[in-house]
Amino acid sequence: MMYPYQITSFEAYQEAYKKSVENPELFWEEVASHFVWKQKWDKVLDWNFSEPSIEWFKGAKLNIIENCLDRWVETQPNATALIWEPNDPKEPHRILSYKELHEEVCKFANVLKKNGAKKGDRICIYMPMIPELTIAVLACARIGAIHSVVFGGFSAQSISDRIHDAQCNIVITADGAYRGNKTIPLKSIIDDALINCPSVDNVIVHSRTGIPVSMIKDRDVWWHEEINSLDKNTASICHAEIMDAEDMLFILYTSGSTGKPKGVVHTCGGYMVWTNYTFVNVFQYQQGQVHFCTADIGWITGHSYIVYGPLSAGATSLMFEGIPTWPDAGRFWEIVEKYKVDIIYTAPTAIRSLMSFGKAPVEGKDLTSLKVLGTVGEPINEEAWHWYDDNIGDNKCPIVDTWWQTETGGILISNLAGVTTAKPSFATLPLPGVQPVLVDEQGKEINGNEVSGNLCIKFPWPGMLRTTYGDHERCRLTYFSTYKNLYFTGDGCMRDKVGDYRITGRVDDVLNVSGHRIGTAEVENAINMHTGVIESAVVGYPHDIKGQGIYAYVICNALHEDETHTKQDISQTVARIIGAIAKPDKIQFVSGLPKTRSGKIMRRILRKIAEGELSNLGDTTTLLDPSVVEEIKNNRL
Ligand code: WT7
């Protein structure tokens, strides 16, 4: 069998789980023995959650790219590593074998070195979903540089903050990106971002759209020119840097309940083992199958289940540049038919959006190649689950509802396709190595079944975050200080009578809009940048397609003649400061916010009003000015 650690029966799952809890070191050592290491570890695990300090495969040496490419070039050079489907179905697609991808990665790694990149450098990548994005990521890892991919929807300000935080010295971008019928001027956004980023010495620009760009002397170079200038005899030879298992592999920024996004850090050894193990087991990947993860590589889902998980398993990974609804809402299903996709992994928000177009876009498409369906990013409602099951899986494909986070590196709670039982709206059971606990507000563990609480994890798993870049204390405070000796996820969770887990959503001030994490404080800060705004409060509310929508209560300093205009200005400000994904869906002007006498905004009340639950607002007598509640209720949008 291809993956000796693939679990293929419920009994085997139970056995693996038991082993992983009783003797984690032995368990993970066995799994890790199936990877390529330059040197084996001295100790499998060393940890404490109080600092926190988490070290897996201590003392081991490796390069993750030798595991993702070189080993497959030896055994299956002509197997397809990457299938790329362009935004526009009329444009030709591209296919790269393991041998070809390896060659491209080595060439670009040499370009990076030529531009001054060294082991340990931080490199920002801001690119469209094209093969060169995957190549850039892998090339960084090959030379031991730490990549920080920034999603193409983020604003110049957001990029600038991230570059500054990580002190990146190189940026890799493209002239522009295609997204449906729009072209996004990536390079020009980068130029704006770099006005105040003195750490950046070089910008490498891939030509994707051909739109005009300004190339800055002594800073900007073209990707293709750099490749062409390499010595033909040695261009595709690039030594893979020998890394410590605990050296940083990448930084990925994610939002929290306070302040600016934090740079979640993942390291080489543990992340590799975890993404591979979860990929092979959750999706029950079989050699030769086509895996289509619809996420963008700018998010953790793309990092783990387009790039590292599949490639480290020698799989065929399909990346799609476009959006599900352009040129029409049949785009995903056309891709499934075209490449005989075996596994599709997408977000509930995409399913709900496609559902709204009815069955027509699915009809006539041959989806019989599909074997496994997956979802991630937010709780999936039963209606969407059944639509997916009936119309896409023809009731023949197991659906895996995979719960995890940027911080967890890979899937923590999910059924294993066809191996353990699926249950609509339940992520079901923890993977081997994952020890979930539910705790009450005081941090007391809630035992037994049919209980709810805050979801924590009490033992380390190889793929967990190690720190937040440049600020270890923030990592401790955010994840390891709420409850002693536990990793706190920020999610609420229910365990049903047979022990299956159902994630109920965030319990902190973090929103999940279309599967994207957005901090309410971050949106408020952006709104408050607008000159007309005195104060604001942002909450989430149920949204049919996005899961959660953004509802902003805003106090302005003057009476607005044209409210619609002011609202547009505020939205535009948010788009400029964060990105279009954070634009409020609703803006209500208010004369005051419900505050306690100590000045704390009562978000619970605002949330209830946004949700339309007007009758039971709870106790409002402790408010400084209870009358504002009436006004807000009466003018509710
Ligand atoms: C948050 C993490 C995991 C990659 C994409 C999002 C929510 C994620 C599920 C699920 C219910 C889910 C949680 C989590 N979430 N998957 N299957 N069921 N909720 O990564 O941006 O780090 O967000 O997404 O609330 O904490 P992220």
Boltz pocket constraint, residues with backbone or C-beta under 6 A from the ligand:
constraints:
  - pocket:
      binder: B
      contacts: [[A, 254], [A, 300], [A, 301], [A, 375], [A, 376], [A, 377], [A, 378], [A, 379], [A, 380], [A, 401], [A, 402], [A, 403], [A, 404], [A, 405], [A, 406], [A, 407], [A, 413], [A, 427], [A, 489], [A, 490], [A, 491], [A, 503], [A, 504], [A, 505], [A, 506], [A, 512], [A, 515], [A, 516], [A, 517]]
      max_distance: 6.0
